[in-house]
Amino acid sequence: MLRVEKLTYEIKGRKLLKDVSFQLREGEVLALLGANGAGKSTLMRLLSGDLEATEGSIHLYGKSLSSYHVTELAKRRAMLSQQNAISMAFKVKDIVIMGRYPHFKSSPAAHDLDIVNEVLKICGVELFADRSYLSLSGGEQQRVQLARVLAQLWDNPDSLLLLDEPVSALDLRYQQQVLAIAKALSRKGFMVVVVLHDVNLASIYADRIIMLKNGRKWFDGTAIEVLDKQSLYTVFSVEADVHIHPKTLKPLIRMEEIEMDAAHFNSKLPASKTEEDLRERYLQLHDLHPNASLSVLAKQLEISEIDLLFIAYPNQVAVLNKDYAGLLKGLVGLGIINSSVGTGIVQMDIRCILEEPELEEGYFIFRDNTSEIQIELAKCKTVLAVAHQWEKSLRFYDENDNLVFMVTLGDGSDFQHAFMHLLGSYKAAEQTLTAAEKSCQRLLNKQETVSYDRITKKDFTFFKRILARCAAEQLPVSFFIRNNGCRQQYSGCIQNLVDQGGRYMILDKKLVLTIDNIQSSHIWLSKVADDAELISIDICDSHQHIMISVQVDKSVIPADNSPEWSSILNT
């Protein structure tokens, strides 16, 4: 048995290994996993005797390592190091014979030579026996060194085999074979400690896994106990999917791809041809669809809206720092602004002057006599400022690159200087977005189900008739729009209605409402739960997500022949 207790190793005041304890039984394969610098090789060098622990103890078969005679210990413990530099042109067979040195005095016996031949064969290097070690490839040299280490312990199952990254230079076949050899020997009594970087190999061949981080033991257990998404992210800082293999019933790990753009970290590269192509395609699409939003154009280009901003407005987009609360308070000094919130096919712009916000349960709330804007601060993950001659805007995005909320200076605003001052105050020092912040994945905004009781379904003609009556008779209307991070409300009378066939708009001084693809929308009449006098007209997409709700007095709704609807109106 191997027993390690409170092992610590310190060099020049820096602890490379801190208070590590574990036990290893006969017949067990223990894999050490961890990022570079986690302490794996330091632990292996302590186990092999290359280093002496600052604190703690190591016992092998009940005796401390220091109490063993060097020859006795060499017969019970062998180490394959990461690096085995040999500068002299030894023959392969001679190097493997070196593993038998603890077992003979002057020359190897027939028993020793039999062992050498066996390990040469099992490691796949018997054909190289008489070749110079220096003539071999890196992988072949690694297998020769493994053969030497195996020869050292071959006839003594009561021993400890230490393998520090034994498959680092090997092809797929020999990676499997080397670990299969180690596992087969363990089944005959050998104790094996192996350092690996391939978590799937560890899952397949190890009986137990210890995961190290910053010199400490973080996880210890079987593969199914320790190899999960959380532990892999904790130790390696990588995203991975973990599944149970149906045949082996062991964890199978699939790493998530990390996407990087060299242009973001190499400033010496010429402009990307792909980026130039995207900019040209964007300009063509913009000419064909001048009224299309950036999100619509980005979807056609199969990139995120954030990516498109940087392409459409080169050198005119700035990343702002994470003090979003301070930034939102700074909006108060921008005079008349346009507040924009969208939900797929619907966009609502309110023209207003923002007053000092209120903070209620994580929401920043701007109110005036006709509108209310609620921004959920936790949902805002990236804020960009756009500053060019046609537009001065701040755009708030969620973690999936969906636009949550946008503020634009009003036409002819006298607050250009205030906007640029705000931009300068909150501009981030780092102007590139990380892979996590700048995802190209496009996800639909989550639409919250409201507490309305849907009564009946109507067509879009019905909706337009209701708005036309409200405009003609100057009846008040309330509009509610909500996406995954912002809720915007406007209440008042409407005037200018524009029907463009596939697009329906309200173009008023304080309100601009745009509904695209109206043919694919679904219109539901609903009773508002907390007000018997109001009826809600909900415009939904094809998935029945509410894009916008319009509330009017029930007297505005024309009589319906159905007894059910008449009963509702007369309630």
C-alpha positions as CSV (number, residue, x, y, z in Angstrom):
1,M,0.0,0.0,0.0
2,L,1.1,3.6,-0.7
3,R,0.1,6.1,2.0
4,V,0.6,9.9,1.4
5,E,-0.1,12.2,4.4
6,K,-0.3,16.0,4.4
7,L,2.4,16.3,1.7
8,T,3.7,19.8,1.2
9,Y,6.5,21.0,-1.0
10,E,7.8,24.5,-0.9
11,I,10.6,26.2,-2.9
12,K,11.8,29.8,-2.3
13,G,8.7,30.6,-0.2
14,R,6.3,29.3,-2.9
15,K,4.2,26.2,-2.1
16,L,4.0,24.0,-5.2
17,L,2.1,21.3,-3.3
18,K,-0.1,21.9,-0.3
19,D,-1.4,19.4,2.2
20,V,-2.1,16.5,-0.2
21,S,-3.1,13.2,1.3
22,F,-4.3,9.9,-0.2
23,Q,-3.9,6.2,-0.1
24,L,-3.4,3.7,-3.0
25,R,-4.1,0.0,-2.6
26,E,-2.5,-2.9,-4.4
27,G,-4.1,-3.6,-7.8
28,E,-5.3,0.0,-8.3
29,V,-4.6,2.5,-11.1
30,L,-4.7,6.1,-9.9
31,A,-4.8,8.9,-12.5
32,L,-3.6,12.5,-11.6
33,L,-5.4,15.2,-13.6
34,G,-5.0,18.9,-13.5
35,A,-4.0,22.0,-15.5
36,N,-0.4,22.8,-16.3
37,G,1.3,23.9,-13.0
38,A,-1.3,22.2,-10.8
39,G,1.4,20.2,-9.0
40,K,1.1,16.8,-10.7
41,S,4.8,16.4,-11.7
42,T,5.9,17.8,-8.3
43,L,3.8,15.1,-6.6
44,M,5.3,12.4,-8.9
45,R,8.9,13.6,-8.1
46,L,8.1,13.5,-4.4
47,L,6.8,9.9,-4.8
48,S,9.9,9.0,-6.9
49,G,12.4,10.5,-4.4
50,D,13.7,13.1,-6.8
51,L,12.4,15.8,-4.3
52,E,12.1,15.8,-0.6
53,A,8.9,17.0,1.0
54,T,8.9,20.2,3.1
55,E,6.1,18.7,5.3
56,G,4.3,15.4,5.4
57,S,5.2,11.8,4.8
58,I,5.2,9.0,2.2
59,H,4.9,5.3,3.3
60,L,5.3,2.4,0.9
61,Y,4.2,-0.9,2.2
62,G,4.2,0.4,5.7
63,K,7.8,1.9,5.6
64,S,8.7,5.5,5.0
65,L,10.7,6.0,1.8
66,S,13.6,7.3,3.7
67,S,13.9,4.0,5.6
68,Y,14.4,1.9,2.4
69,H,17.9,1.0,1.2
70,V,18.3,2.5,-2.3
71,T,18.6,-0.9,-4.0
72,E,15.6,-2.3,-2.2
73,L,13.5,0.7,-3.1
74,A,14.6,0.5,-6.8
75,K,13.2,-3.0,-6.9
76,R,9.8,-1.8,-5.5
77,R,9.4,1.6,-7.2
78,A,10.1,2.8,-10.7
79,M,9.4,6.1,-12.4
80,L,8.9,7.1,-16.0
81,S,9.6,10.8,-16.2
82,Q,8.3,13.3,-18.7
83,Q,11.8,14.0,-20.0
84,N,14.5,11.3,-20.4
85,A,17.4,13.0,-22.1
86,I,20.1,10.7,-23.5
87,S,22.9,12.2,-25.6
88,M,25.0,9.1,-26.2
89,A,24.1,6.6,-29.0
90,F,23.2,3.7,-26.8
91,K,21.5,0.8,-28.4
92,V,17.8,0.4,-27.5
93,K,18.4,-3.0,-25.9
94,D,21.2,-1.6,-23.7
95,I,18.9,1.2,-22.4
96,V,16.2,-1.4,-21.5
97,I,18.8,-3.5,-19.7
98,M,19.6,-0.5,-17.5
99,G,16.2,-1.1,-15.9
100,R,17.5,-4.4,-14.5
101,Y,20.6,-2.8,-12.9
102,P,19.2,-3.2,-9.3
103,H,18.8,-6.9,-9.9
104,F,22.4,-7.9,-10.8
105,K,25.9,-7.0,-9.9
106,S,28.1,-7.2,-13.0
107,S,26.2,-8.7,-15.9
108,P,22.5,-9.6,-16.5
109,A,21.5,-13.2,-16.0
110,A,19.3,-15.2,-18.4
111,H,16.3,-14.3,-16.3
112,D,17.1,-10.6,-16.8
113,L,17.5,-11.0,-20.5
114,D,14.2,-12.8,-20.8
115,I,12.5,-9.9,-19.1
116,V,14.2,-7.4,-21.4
117,N,12.9,-9.3,-24.4
118,E,9.4,-9.5,-23.0
119,V,9.1,-5.7,-22.3
120,L,10.7,-4.9,-25.7
121,K,8.0,-6.9,-27.4
122,I,5.0,-5.7,-25.3
123,C,6.1,-2.0,-25.9
124,G,6.4,-2.6,-29.6
125,V,10.1,-1.8,-29.9
126,E,11.7,-5.3,-30.3
127,L,12.5,-4.5,-33.9
128,F,14.6,-1.5,-32.8
129,A,16.6,-3.6,-30.2
130,D,20.0,-3.1,-32.1
131,R,19.3,0.4,-33.4
132,S,20.7,3.6,-31.9
133,Y,18.3,5.2,-29.4
134,L,19.1,8.6,-31.0
135,S,17.8,7.4,-34.4
136,L,14.2,6.9,-33.1
137,S,11.3,9.2,-33.2
138,G,10.0,10.9,-30.1
139,G,7.2,8.4,-29.7
140,E,9.5,5.4,-30.2
141,Q,11.9,6.8,-27.6
142,Q,9.1,7.2,-25.1
143,R,8.2,3.5,-25.6
144,V,11.8,2.5,-25.1
145,Q,11.9,4.4,-21.8
146,L,8.6,2.7,-20.8
147,A,10.2,-0.7,-21.5
148,R,13.2,0.3,-19.3
149,V,10.9,1.2,-16.4
150,L,8.8,-1.9,-16.8
151,A,11.9,-4.1,-16.9
152,Q,12.9,-2.6,-13.5
153,L,9.7,-4.0,-11.8
154,W,8.6,-6.8,-14.2
155,D,9.0,-9.7,-11.8
156,N,7.8,-8.0,-8.6
157,P,4.1,-7.3,-8.5
158,D,4.4,-5.8,-5.0
159,S,5.7,-2.6,-6.4
160,L,4.8,1.0,-7.3
161,L,4.8,2.1,-11.0
162,L,4.9,5.9,-11.5
163,L,4.2,7.1,-15.1
164,D,4.4,10.9,-15.7
165,E,2.6,11.7,-18.9
166,P,3.5,8.3,-20.5
167,V,1.4,8.9,-23.7
168,S,2.3,12.5,-24.5
169,A,4.3,11.6,-27.6
170,L,2.3,8.5,-28.7
171,D,-0.1,7.9,-31.5
172,L,-3.7,6.7,-30.7
173,R,-2.8,3.0,-30.9
174,Y,0.1,3.2,-28.4
175,Q,-1.7,5.6,-26.1
176,Q,-4.3,2.9,-25.6
177,Q,-1.7,0.1,-25.5
178,V,0.5,1.7,-22.8
179,L,-2.4,2.4,-20.5
180,A,-3.8,-1.1,-21.2
181,I,-0.4,-2.5,-20.1
182,A,-0.5,-0.5,-16.9
183,K,-4.0,-1.6,-16.1
184,A,-3.2,-5.3,-16.8
185,L,-0.2,-5.1,-14.5
186,S,-2.4,-3.6,-11.8
187,R,-4.7,-6.5,-12.0
188,K,-1.8,-8.7,-10.9
189,G,-1.0,-6.6,-7.9
190,F,1.0,-3.6,-9.1
191,M,0.1,-0.1,-7.9
192,V,0.1,2.4,-10.7
193,V,0.1,6.2,-10.5
194,V,-0.2,7.9,-13.9
195,V,-0.3,11.6,-14.9
196,L,-2.6,12.2,-17.9
197,H,-4.0,15.2,-19.8
198,D,-6.6,13.2,-21.7
199,V,-9.7,13.0,-19.4
200,N,-11.3,10.3,-21.6
201,L,-8.3,8.0,-21.2
202,A,-8.4,8.6,-17.5
203,S,-12.1,7.7,-17.5
204,I,-11.4,4.5,-19.4
205,Y,-8.3,3.1,-17.6
206,A,-8.2,4.6,-14.1
207,D,-9.8,3.0,-11.1
208,R,-9.5,6.3,-9.3
209,I,-8.9,9.9,-10.2
210,I,-7.4,12.8,-8.2
211,M,-7.8,16.2,-9.7
212,L,-5.3,18.9,-8.6
213,K,-5.5,22.6,-8.8
214,N,-3.0,25.2,-7.5
215,G,-1.1,22.5,-5.7
216,R,-4.1,21.2,-3.7
217,K,-6.3,18.1,-4.1
218,W,-9.7,19.2,-5.2
219,F,-11.5,16.0,-6.2
220,D,-10.8,12.4,-5.4
221,G,-13.0,9.4,-6.6
222,T,-14.0,7.2,-9.4
223,A,-14.4,8.6,-12.9
224,I,-18.2,8.7,-12.6
225,E,-17.9,10.5,-9.3
226,V,-15.4,13.3,-10.3
227,L,-15.7,13.8,-14.1
228,D,-18.6,16.1,-14.4
229,K,-19.1,19.5,-16.1
230,Q,-18.6,21.5,-12.8
231,S,-15.4,19.7,-11.8
232,L,-13.9,20.0,-15.3
233,Y,-14.7,23.7,-15.4
234,T,-13.3,24.2,-11.9
235,V,-10.0,22.4,-12.7
236,F,-9.4,23.2,-16.3
237,S,-11.6,26.3,-17.0
238,V,-13.2,24.6,-20.0
239,E,-16.8,23.9,-21.0
240,A,-17.5,20.3,-21.7
241,D,-20.5,17.9,-22.2
242,V,-20.3,14.7,-20.1
243,H,-22.3,11.6,-21.1
244,I,-22.3,8.1,-19.8
245,H,-21.0,5.7,-22.5
246,P,-23.8,3.0,-23.0
247,K,-21.3,0.2,-23.3
248,T,-18.7,1.0,-20.6
249,L,-21.0,3.0,-18.3
250,K,-18.1,5.4,-17.8
251,P,-18.1,9.2,-18.4
252,L,-17.4,10.3,-22.0
253,I,-16.3,13.9,-22.2
254,R,-16.7,16.1,-25.3
255,M,-15.0,19.4,-25.2
256,E,-16.8,22.5,-26.4
257,E,-15.0,24.3,-29.2
258,I,-13.4,27.6,-28.3
259,E,-13.8,30.1,-31.1
260,M,-11.3,32.8,-31.6
261,D,-10.7,35.5,-34.1
262,A,-7.0,36.2,-34.7
263,A,-7.8,39.8,-35.6
264,H,-8.8,40.4,-32.0
265,F,-5.4,39.5,-30.6
266,N,-3.0,40.1,-33.5
267,S,-3.0,43.7,-34.4
268,K,-0.4,43.2,-37.2
269,L,-2.7,41.2,-39.4
270,P,-4.2,42.8,-42.6
271,A,-7.9,43.4,-42.6
272,S,-9.7,40.1,-42.9
273,K,-11.1,39.3,-46.3
274,T,-14.0,37.6,-44.6
275,E,-14.8,40.8,-42.7
276,E,-14.5,42.8,-45.9
277,D,-16.9,40.4,-47.7
278,L,-19.4,40.6,-44.8
279,R,-19.2,44.4,-44.9
280,E,-19.9,44.4,-48.6
281,R,-22.8,41.9,-48.2
282,Y,-24.2,44.1,-45.4
283,L,-24.2,47.2,-47.6
284,Q,-26.0,45.3,-50.3
285,L,-28.6,44.0,-47.9
286,H,-29.0,47.5,-46.4
287,D,-29.6,49.0,-49.9
288,L,-32.2,46.3,-50.6
289,H,-33.9,46.6,-47.2
290,P,-33.3,50.1,-45.9
291,N,-35.8,49.8,-43.2
292,A,-34.6,46.4,-41.9
293,S,-33.2,46.4,-38.4
294,L,-29.6,45.3,-37.6
295,S,-30.9,42.2,-35.9
296,V,-32.7,41.1,-39.1
297,L,-29.7,41.8,-41.3
298,A,-27.4,40.0,-38.9
299,K,-29.6,37.0,-39.0
300,Q,-29.4,37.0,-42.8
301,L,-25.6,37.2,-42.6
302,E,-25.6,34.4,-40.0
303,I,-23.6,36.5,-37.5
304,S,-24.5,38.2,-34.2
305,E,-25.8,41.7,-34.1
306,I,-22.7,42.7,-32.1
307,D,-20.5,41.3,-34.8
308,L,-22.4,43.3,-37.4
309,L,-22.1,46.5,-35.4
310,F,-18.3,46.3,-35.6
311,I,-18.5,45.5,-39.3
312,A,-21.1,48.1,-40.2
313,Y,-19.4,50.9,-38.2
314,P,-15.7,50.3,-38.1
315,N,-13.8,52.4,-35.5
316,Q,-17.2,53.9,-34.4
317,V,-18.2,51.3,-31.8
318,A,-16.9,51.2,-28.2
319,V,-17.2,48.6,-25.5
320,L,-18.3,50.2,-22.2
321,N,-17.3,49.0,-18.8
322,K,-19.4,47.0,-16.4
323,D,-20.7,49.8,-14.3
324,Y,-24.1,49.6,-15.9
325,A,-25.9,51.1,-12.9
326,G,-23.8,54.3,-13.2
327,L,-24.3,54.3,-16.9
328,L,-28.1,54.1,-16.7
329,K,-28.1,57.0,-14.2
330,G,-26.0,59.0,-16.7
331,L,-28.7,58.7,-19.3
332,V,-30.7,61.3,-17.3
333,G,-28.4,64.1,-18.7
334,L,-28.9,63.3,-22.4
335,G,-32.1,65.4,-23.0
336,I,-34.7,64.0,-25.4
337,I,-33.9,60.4,-26.3
338,N,-35.5,57.5,-28.2
339,S,-35.9,54.4,-26.0
340,S,-36.1,51.3,-28.2
341,V,-37.2,47.8,-27.1
342,G,-37.8,44.9,-29.6
343,T,-39.4,41.4,-29.5
344,G,-38.7,39.8,-32.8
345,I,-41.4,41.1,-35.2
346,V,-42.2,44.2,-33.0
347,Q,-40.2,47.2,-32.1
348,M,-41.4,50.1,-29.9
349,D,-39.6,53.4,-29.7
350,I,-40.6,56.0,-27.2
351,R,-39.4,59.6,-27.4
352,C,-39.0,61.0,-23.9
353,I,-36.7,62.8,-21.4
354,L,-35.5,60.3,-18.8
355,E,-35.8,61.4,-15.2
356,E,-33.9,60.1,-12.2
357,P,-34.5,56.3,-12.1
358,E,-35.8,54.2,-9.3
359,L,-34.2,50.9,-8.2
360,E,-36.7,48.2,-7.3
361,E,-35.7,44.6,-6.9
362,G,-32.9,44.6,-9.5
363,Y,-34.8,46.8,-12.0
364,F,-33.9,50.3,-13.0
365,I,-37.2,52.1,-13.6
366,F,-37.6,55.3,-15.6
367,R,-41.1,56.9,-15.3
368,D,-42.9,59.9,-16.7
369,N,-46.6,60.8,-17.3
370,T,-47.0,58.6,-20.4
371,S,-44.3,55.9,-20.3
372,E,-42.4,53.5,-18.1
373,I,-39.1,51.7,-18.8
374,Q,-38.0,48.8,-16.6
375,I,-34.5,47.4,-17.2
376,E,-33.3,44.2,-15.4
377,L,-29.7,45.0,-14.7
378,A,-28.6,41.4,-14.2
379,K,-29.6,40.5,-17.8
380,C,-27.3,43.2,-19.3
381,K,-24.0,41.5,-20.1
382,T,-22.5,43.8,-22.8
383,V,-23.0,47.5,-23.6
384,L,-21.8,49.1,-26.8
385,A,-21.8,52.8,-27.7
386,V,-22.2,53.7,-31.4
387,A,-21.0,57.2,-32.3
388,H,-21.1,58.3,-35.9
389,Q,-22.6,61.3,-37.8
390,W,-26.0,59.7,-38.2
391,E,-26.4,58.0,-34.8
392,K,-25.4,58.3,-31.2
393,S,-26.7,55.3,-29.4
394,L,-26.1,53.0,-26.4
395,R,-27.0,49.4,-26.9
396,F,-27.5,46.9,-24.0
397,Y,-27.2,43.2,-24.9
398,D,-27.9,40.0,-22.9
399,E,-25.6,37.0,-22.6
400,N,-26.9,35.6,-26.0
401,D,-26.2,38.8,-27.9
402,N,-29.9,39.7,-28.0
403,L,-30.6,43.5,-27.9
404,V,-32.3,44.2,-24.6
405,F,-32.6,48.0,-24.7
406,M,-31.3,50.8,-26.9
407,V,-31.1,54.6,-26.2
408,T,-30.6,56.9,-29.2
409,L,-30.1,60.7,-29.1
410,G,-33.1,62.5,-30.6
411,D,-32.7,64.1,-34.1
412,G,-30.9,67.5,-33.8
413,S,-30.1,66.9,-30.1
414,D,-28.1,69.6,-28.3
415,F,-26.7,66.9,-26.1
416,Q,-24.0,65.5,-28.4
417,H,-21.3,66.7,-26.1
418,A,-23.0,65.1,-23.1
419,F,-23.2,61.8,-24.9
420,M,-19.5,61.8,-25.9
421,H,-18.6,62.7,-22.3
422,L,-20.6,59.8,-21.0
423,L,-18.9,57.5,-23.6
424,G,-15.5,58.7,-22.4
425,S,-16.4,58.2,-18.8
426,Y,-17.5,54.6,-19.2
427,K,-15.4,53.4,-22.1
428,A,-13.7,50.1,-21.2
429,A,-9.9,49.8,-21.1
430,E,-10.2,46.5,-23.0
431,Q,-12.0,47.0,-26.3
432,T,-12.2,43.3,-27.4
433,L,-14.9,41.0,-26.3
434,T,-14.0,37.5,-24.9
435,A,-15.4,34.4,-26.5
436,A,-18.0,34.1,-23.7
437,E,-19.1,37.7,-24.2
438,K,-19.1,37.7,-28.0
439,S,-21.0,34.6,-28.9
440,C,-22.2,34.2,-32.5
441,Q,-25.1,32.0,-31.3
442,R,-28.5,33.6,-32.0
443,L,-31.2,32.7,-29.5
444,L,-34.8,33.9,-29.3
445,N,-35.6,36.3,-26.6
446,K,-37.6,34.6,-23.9
447,Q,-41.1,35.9,-23.7
448,E,-42.8,35.9,-20.4
449,T,-46.4,34.6,-20.2
450,V,-48.6,37.3,-18.9
451,S,-51.5,36.8,-16.5
452,Y,-54.3,37.3,-19.1
453,D,-57.1,34.8,-19.8
454,R,-57.2,34.4,-23.6
455,I,-60.7,34.4,-24.9
456,T,-60.8,34.3,-28.6
457,K,-58.5,34.5,-31.6
458,K,-58.9,37.3,-34.2
459,D,-57.2,38.3,-37.5
460,F,-55.0,41.4,-38.1
461,T,-57.8,43.3,-39.8
462,F,-59.6,43.3,-36.5
463,F,-56.6,44.7,-34.7
464,K,-56.2,47.5,-37.3
465,R,-59.9,48.4,-36.9
466,I,-59.5,48.8,-33.2
467,L,-56.5,51.1,-33.5
468,A,-58.2,53.0,-36.3
469,R,-61.2,53.7,-34.0
470,C,-58.9,54.7,-31.1
471,A,-57.1,57.1,-33.4
472,A,-60.2,58.6,-34.9
473,E,-62.0,59.1,-31.5
474,Q,-58.8,59.9,-29.6
475,L,-59.4,57.0,-27.1
476,P,-56.5,56.1,-24.8
477,V,-54.4,53.0,-25.6
478,S,-51.7,51.3,-23.6
479,F,-48.9,49.4,-25.2
480,F,-46.7,46.8,-23.3
481,I,-43.6,45.2,-24.8
482,R,-41.2,42.9,-23.0
483,N,-38.1,41.0,-23.9
484,N,-35.6,39.0,-21.8
485,G,-34.3,42.0,-20.0
486,C,-36.5,45.1,-20.4
487,R,-40.2,46.0,-20.2
488,Q,-41.5,49.2,-21.8
489,Q,-44.9,50.7,-21.5
490,Y,-46.6,53.7,-23.3
491,S,-50.1,55.0,-22.6
492,G,-51.8,57.8,-24.5
493,C,-53.7,58.7,-27.6
494,I,-52.4,57.7,-31.1
495,Q,-52.8,59.5,-34.4
496,N,-50.8,58.5,-37.4
497,L,-51.4,54.9,-38.6
498,V,-49.4,53.6,-41.6
499,D,-50.4,50.3,-43.2
500,Q,-47.7,49.1,-45.7
501,G,-49.1,45.6,-46.3
502,G,-46.5,43.4,-44.6
503,R,-45.6,46.2,-42.1
504,Y,-47.9,48.1,-39.8
505,M,-46.7,51.3,-38.1
506,I,-47.8,54.0,-35.6
507,L,-45.8,57.2,-36.4
508,D,-46.5,59.7,-33.6
509,K,-44.3,62.3,-32.0
510,K,-43.8,60.3,-28.8
511,L,-44.4,56.8,-30.1
512,V,-43.1,54.8,-33.1
513,L,-44.4,51.3,-33.2
514,T,-43.4,48.9,-36.0
515,I,-44.9,45.4,-36.6
516,D,-43.3,43.3,-39.3
517,N,-44.6,40.1,-40.9
518,I,-48.1,40.8,-39.7
519,Q,-49.4,38.0,-41.9
520,S,-47.6,35.4,-39.7
521,S,-48.9,37.0,-36.4
522,H,-51.7,35.7,-34.2
523,I,-54.1,38.0,-32.5
524,W,-55.7,37.0,-29.2
525,L,-58.3,38.9,-27.2
526,S,-57.7,38.5,-23.5
527,K,-59.3,39.7,-20.4
528,V,-56.9,41.6,-18.1
529,A,-57.0,39.8,-14.7
530,D,-56.9,42.8,-12.4
531,D,-59.2,45.2,-14.3
532,A,-62.6,44.1,-15.5
533,E,-62.9,47.2,-17.8
534,L,-59.8,46.5,-19.9
535,I,-59.3,44.1,-22.8
536,S,-55.9,43.1,-24.0
537,I,-55.1,42.5,-27.6
538,D,-52.0,40.2,-27.7
539,I,-50.0,40.0,-30.9
540,C,-48.1,36.6,-30.8
541,D,-45.6,35.0,-33.1
542,S,-46.0,31.6,-34.6
543,H,-44.8,30.0,-31.4
544,Q,-47.5,31.8,-29.4
545,H,-44.9,34.1,-27.7
546,I,-46.4,37.5,-26.9
547,M,-44.6,40.1,-29.0
548,I,-46.7,43.1,-27.7
549,S,-49.9,43.6,-25.7
550,V,-52.3,46.5,-26.5
551,Q,-54.9,47.3,-23.8
552,V,-58.1,49.2,-24.5
553,D,-61.3,49.8,-22.8
554,K,-63.7,47.0,-23.5
555,S,-66.2,49.4,-24.9
556,V,-63.9,49.9,-27.9
557,I,-64.3,46.2,-28.9
558,P,-67.2,45.6,-31.3
559,A,-70.0,43.2,-30.4
560,D,-69.3,39.6,-31.1
561,N,-72.1,37.2,-32.0
562,S,-70.8,34.4,-29.7
563,P,-72.6,34.1,-26.3
564,E,-69.2,33.5,-24.7
565,W,-67.7,36.8,-25.9
566,S,-70.9,38.8,-25.1
567,S,-70.8,37.3,-21.6
568,I,-67.3,38.5,-21.1
569,L,-68.0,42.0,-22.4
570,N,-71.0,42.3,-20.1
571,T,-69.2,41.1,-17.0
